Amino acid sequence: MRSTASPVTRIAGALVFLREGSQWRALARDLWIEDGQIRRIGDPQEPRKDGETIVDAAGCLVAPGLINAHTHSPLSSLRGTTDGLGHVGFMWRNQADTAGRDPQEVYDHALAQALEALATGTTAMIDHFPEQNPTREMIDAAAQAYLDAGIRCNLALRIFDGAYDDILPDPSTGLVPPDPSPLAPGSIDGLIGLCDEAAARWHGAGDRLAVLPGPSNPLRCSDDLLRASAELAEARDLGLHAHMLETRRQREISRARHGVSNVARLDRLGILSDRWSLAHCVWVDEDDRAALAASGAVPVHNPASNAKLGVGTAPVAAMRDQAITVALGTDGASTSDSLDLHEAIWLAALVSRGEGKGIGAADAYDLATVGGARALRQPGVTGRIEAGAVADLVFYDLDDPSLCPLNDPVQQLVFAVRGGAVCRTMVAGRSVYERSAEAEERLREVRLRLARSRPAAASRDPELSRFADAMAALDRPGGRMSR
């Protein structure tokens, strides 16, 4: 009689990066994986059994997969486009570069981001998508790309029914945004209906894909849209994702318009909860941090883009002191110029020390693992290698200069390792990336498609491109735009 038992994969011969109490250790252990989960962690001397599929991991450090809790796939072709710009100039440059893409371009950008992430040790991400209000065709293209790549993803649908007041030009400049604008508000019924339909069609696909409402920023959304987003998330048990207090200007507009900060506004509406992951949180004050701590909402630190755009530094150490779980993101490639989450971990550890009370290596590593898992809210994702967790794993080459010799693995993973040390990535126990000529060629092919599509951006909407150039000129050092 044929056995119906699930096949067991044994990862053998590695050093496994495990948390024991407050300490991280690299220990000689084998991992047994079944149905995409880590079933147990055991002695490498245990005899091998018939039916086990062996993954030879000798010479590797096996660690939890990293989680990029805030990024934007439409920007994956836009490295080298925003130097010297603040938030306003960068936002309009992005609009000129991303508006009007066809579904194939949307698919290619999402696939390129996913493949690059997997090759550098990221097993899951939150893609705040797209740069405008979404369409069904955009959603279908991005969702299919993530399924094809094999990565774990929360596709947070960026919706808004109000104006982008924080990036509009001062009337004294004489500049007027193009009409029609790529940032035209949508209707509440239309946006929530689209999110509901997309969740019904794609949420849970492959046991790796989540689809959820992603209000662009509370500043750009009415109370009714925010409530409707929260109600949909509650009804379907979804997360929620938004930008939050990235710039001083956003804080000032919120207080002038609503009398409170954006955090307090969500709280006053009765919808601030642990469903929310909130990107940036640079300008949160003490009262905001207390509300975040009470609700369980997860701020997502984006140190590279915050520094490049000059918007400030999120108070990560202060938030952690208040028992707030903080996650980590690269943001989009146009402002971080990198999707390698190792660089974000390194930078998060360093910039925090400018606060006067920095975070150590273990705390920085937590941002990209357990913090990211809290933001992701997918079943079994814990950010740890432990029995019962999903087998989202990264294999690092111990011969890489960043790990040889291996002195203190957590310090080296934070301060020394970059994505080039990754030799294999697993999602739910399945190898979705192995360092090889074939993997390099797959990524090269999709990048070439992005490169071929780039020249079309300026010709699609010349008026938008000219306006973006004018806004960028005002936003460069010596310009007139507020940061």
N, C-alpha and C positions, 0 to 999 in steps of 0.2 A: 504494500500500500504506500502511495506517495506521501511524503511528509508535507504538512502545510506550515511547518515552522518557518518563521522569517529567517532569511540568511543573516549571519553574524559577520561583521567586519572587525578584525582585530588590528589595531594600530600598534605595531611592535617595534621595539628597539629605540624609542625616542626618550629624550628628557621632556617631561610634561610640566608645564608651568601651572602650579597649583597654589591656591591660597590656603594657608594653615593658620587659623586665628588671624592675627594682625600681620603675618609675615607671608611674603611670596617666596616660593622655593621651586627650583628646577630639579625634579626627582625622576629617577629611572622607573617608569611605570608603563604598563600597557593599557590601552583603552579598548573596551568591547562596545561596539555600536550595533544597534538593531532598530529597525523602523525609524531611522533618522535621529535616534536618541542615544546618549551615552548611558548604557545599561550599568556598567561598573568600571572601576579603575582598580587594576590589580598588579600582582607581582609578575615581572617579565620572565621569571623562571618557570612560571606555570606551564605545564605541557600544552602544546597545541592540540586542538581537537579536530577531528574530521568535520568538514563542512565549513570551517572558518575561512573567510577570505582574508588573506594577510596583506596589509599595507606595510611595507618595509620602510620605517621611518628612522633608521639608524643615521646618525649624524645630523638629526633635526631637533630643534626645540619646538614643541607643539604647544600653542597658546590659544586662548579664546579669540574668536573672530572679533575684529573691531567693528564698531557701529558708528556710522557717519550720520548724526542726527539732524543735520540741516545742510542741504545742498540744492542745486537747481540744474537739472540736466540740460535745459536749453542753452546754458552758458558754457558747455563743455568744449566748444570750439573757439572760445573768446579769450584765451590767454593773451596777454600783451596788448590789451585795449583800454586800460583805465588808469594808467599811472598818472599821478598828479591830480586826479579827480576826487572830489568829495562824493557824498552820497547822492546829491542831486544830479550831478553830471554823469555819474556812473549809471544811474537808473535810466536816464534818457538815452545814453549810448546803448544800453541793453535793449531798449525798445526798438531802436533803429536796426539793431543787428538780429533781432529775433522775430519781429512781427511778420506775419504773412507766410510762415513756413508751411510747406505741404507735409502730409503724413509721413512720407519717406524720410524727410529731413528730421522730423520729430523722432521717428524710430531710430535713426542713426545717432542722434545726439544722446538719447537715453542708452542705447547699446554701448556707445563709446564710453560713457561715464561708468556703466556697470562693469565692462571688461577691464577698464583701468583700475577700478576699485578692487575687483577680485585679484588682480595681479599684484596689488600692493597691500593685501591683507585685510581689506574691508569685506565683511560678509553680509552686512545689512546697511540700509540707508533710508533716510526720509527725504524724498524728492518733493520739494515745494514747487509745484508744477501747474501751468506753464508760467510765462511772464505776463500774460494777459488773462482775461477770463477764458476758461477752457471750452473746447467743443468736444463732441462725442468722438470725432475722428482723431483729435489729438490724444485723448485719453486712451483710445483703443491702440494707437500706435505705440505709446510709451509703455502701456501695460504688457503688450506682446513682446517688446524689447526686453523687459526685465524677466519675463518668463523664459525667453530664449537664452538669456545670459546665465540663468540659474541662480541669480543673487536673490537675497531676501530684501523686500522693499515695501515701504509705506508710501504710496502715491497720494500725497496730500494735495487736493485740488484747490488751487489758488483762486478764490472767488471774492468779489467785491461789488457793492451796489452804490458806492459813493465815490467822491473825487479823491484823487491822489494829492490832497492839499499840501502835503509836506514836500512835494517836489515841483509845484507849479511856480512859474517865474513871478517875481514881483512886478506889479503893473508898471512901475517906473522904468523897467527895462525895455518896454515896448514889444516884447516877445509874446506871441500868442501860439499856444499848442496847435498842431495841425488838426483839421476837421475833415473827415472823422478821425478821432483819436484811437490809437490802439488800446488806450486805457478807458474806453467807454464803459460806464457802469452797466451791470446786468440787472435783471429783475429778480426779486427774491424767489418767486415761484419757479422761474426758469432755472436759476442756479441750484436751488435745493433739489428740484426735480432731476436735474442732470447728475448731481452727486448721488442721489438715491438710485437712479438707474445704473450708474457706473458701479456702485457698490454691489448691486444685485448681480451685475454681469461679471465682475472681476474679483470682488473681495473673497479671499481665501483660495484663489486659484493657485494650484501647485503647492498648497500649504506654505507659501512663501510671500504671497502678494496681499497687501492690505490696501484698501481704497477708502479715503476719509475726507471730510471737509477740511479745507485749509484756508480759512479767512485770511486774506492777504496781510492785513494789519487791522486791529480794531478801529483805528483811526479812519480807515477807508470803508468801514462797514456800518450799516445802521444797527440800532438795537434789535430790530426785528430779524435781520439776517443773522446776527450773532446768536439770538435765541433759537432760531430755526436750525442753525448748524448744530447747536448743542442738543436740541431735541432729536435730530436725525442720528447723531452720535449715540445718544442714549437708547434710541429705539433699535438700532442695529449693533450696538456694542462696539462702536468705533472710537478711535482716538480723534484728537483735534490738533491742528498745528497752525501756528501763526507767527508772524514777526511781532516783536514786542519791544518798544522803547529802544530802538537802535540808535536814534539821534536825539540830541537836546531839543531840536525843533519839534519832533513828535511829542515830546513831553509837554512842551509849551502849548502846542495847539490843543492837545487833549485837555489840559487844565483850563484853557480859555473857553473851550467849547462845552465841556461837560463838568467842569469844576473839580475834577479828580483826574488822577493818572489813568492810563489805559488798564493797568492791573486792577485798580480800584473800581473801574467801570465794569469789568467782567464780574468782579465780586458783587457789586451792587445789583447787577442783573441776575445774580444767583446762579451763574453758570461757570464760575471758576472752580475747576476740579482737577483730579488727577488724570483726566483724559487729555489735558492740554500739554503739549510741548511748545515752548515759546522761545523763538530764536532771538539771540542777542542779549536782551535784558541789560543793556549797558547803563541805562539811566533809571534803574529801579532805586527807590529810596528805602529807608528803614521800614516804613509802613507797607510798602510794596512787598518787601522780603518777608514780612510777617504774614501777609496774605498768601504768598506763595507757599510758605512753610505749612500753614494751616490747611491749605487745599490739596497739597501733594502735587501741584503742577510742576513740570520739569523745565527749568531754563536751559537753553542750549547755547553754550559759549562758542563763539566764532572768532578766535583771536587774530587770525591772519587778515580777514576782511576788515575787522574793526580797526586794526592798526593801519592797513593800507589806505582806507578811506578817512582816517583821522577822526572817527566818531567818538573815541574814548575806549576805556577798558572796563569790561564787566567785573563787578566785585565778587569774583568767584570764591575767594577765601572767606569773605563775610557771609556769603550765602551758605557755604558748607558749615560755617560755625553755627548757623541757625537751623541745621539739620535739613537743609534743602538739597535734594538730589539734583546734581547738575550733569548735563550731557555735553557732548562736544560735536562740532561740525566743521567742515572745511568751508562752508558757504559755496557759492558758485565759482567756477574756474576763472571768471573774469576779474574777481577781486582777491582770490587767494592764489591764483595762478598754479594751483596744485590740488589734486584730489587724493594725495597721499596723506592719510589720516595720521601717520606717524609724525609728520611735520607739525600738524596741529597739536598733537600731544606735547611735543617738545616746546612749541611756542607757548602753549597754555601754562606749562610749568615755569617758564622763564618770565613771561610778562606779569604773572601773578605776584612776583617778588617785588615789583614796583609799587604794590599796594602797601608795603611795609610788613605785611605778613603773608608770605607766599605759601604755595602748596608744594608738598614733596612729590617724589617720583611716583610712589604708590597711589597718592591721591589723583595725580594727573592721569595715570593709567586707568583709574576707576571711571573717569569722565567718559572715556571711549569704550568702556565695557559695561559695567553695571549701570552707570548713568544712562548710557545709550539704550540698554535693555529696558529700563523704566520708561524712556521716551517712546520706544518702539511698541511696547504693549502687545507683542506677539507671543502666543502660548509657547512655553518651554524655553524662551530666550532669556537667559539669566546673566550673560556676560561672564560666566565662569565655566570652568571644566569641572563638572560634578555630575554624579549619578542623577538621571532624570532630566537633565538639560538637553536641549537640542545639540546635535554634534556640528556646531558651526566652529570650525577650527582653522588655524593658520599654522603652517609648517615653515620655520625659519632655518636657513642653512647655517649650521654652527661653524662652518669654515669661513663665513662672511667676516670681514675685518671688524664689523661692529659687535660681533659676538665671540671673537677669538682673540684672547682667551676670555672665557666666561667668568667674570668676577662677581657681579651682582646683576642678575637677569632683569629685575624690574628697572634698575637705573639704566641699564643698557637699552632696554626696549623703549624707554622714554627719551633718553638723551643721545643715543648713538644710532639705533636701528632706523633704516628707511625702507621703503617698499621693495627696493632691489634685493633685500635679503630673503624675500618670500620665495619659496620654491613650490608650494602647493597650498591650495585653499579648498576647504570643504564647506558645503552648506547642507545641513541635514544629513550628514554622513556621506554625501556624494561629492567626489572630486570634480569641482567645476573650473579649476585652474591648475595646470601643472606647467612649470617653467619649461618651455620647449620652443623650437623654431615654429611649430604649427600655431602655438598660442600667440607668439609675436606677430606672425603673419595675419592672423585673424584681426588683431587690434590694428595693425597697420592698414588693412583694407578698409576698415570702417573710418579710420582717421583720414584716409585719402578721399573718401566720399565727403567728409565734412569740409576738407580743404577745397574740393571742387565746388561745393555749394556756397562758400563764403562770398565770392564776388557778386552773387545775386542780391545780397542784402541791401546794398545802397540803391540799386536800380529798382527795387520793388516799390519804394515810396520815397522819392527824392525829397519831397517836402519834409517828411519826418526826419530824414537823414540830415538835412540842412538845419532843422530846428535842434536836433541833438548836438550838432557841432557848435551851434551858438550857445546852448546851455553849458556845454563842456567848457567853452572859453570863459564864460562867467564864473564857472566853478573852480577853475584852476587858481593857484596861489596868486593873490592880488585881485581876483575877481570879486563879484558883488554878492554871491550866494552865501547864505548862512549854512553852517555845518552843524 
